[in-house]
């Protein structure tokens, strides 16, 4: 079976179950943290796929990755238990991301990323969030990233669109224009 098909089926069943239990918001927060753990620790997925670890150890590892030392929700634990029992650990990250997409569509939440060369204050972040939310007619989740490599300006991603007003991109465009102009002269 295809990874996408498996992920969609499990995520669709999970969101239906979470809605039935009225726990979709709590589960959303847990899966956001778990997804961040997968990004921060790439070996987590390989560790889960290790046949030496018992189901109980894998379940504990997922619980800690999602909630730290806090207690995981019943819905989270039952779902992860099912996934491990069915030997689908390899797909957990994709299932989580698919669930997040389904949840955001269900709750009309748009996701944005603001990349700047220097940190942006909370007031500016809130203003950007409000303007973007009004433009897309949805709630807005805004993640801010500081990346000095862009040298100035900003890069703003919202859903599938990108506004790149960084100094780095402008310099690359100018360089490309000079290269093109010089090719014609020679």
PyMOL commands that set and color helices and strands:
alter all, ss='L'
color gray80, all
select helices_A, chain A and resi 3-20+24-40+43-48+55-67+74-85+89-107+122-136+148-150+167-185
alter helices_A, ss='H'
color red, helices_A
select strands_A, chain A and resi 109-116+139-146+153-158+161-166
alter strands_A, ss='S'
color yellow, strands_A
deselect
rebuild
show_as cartoon
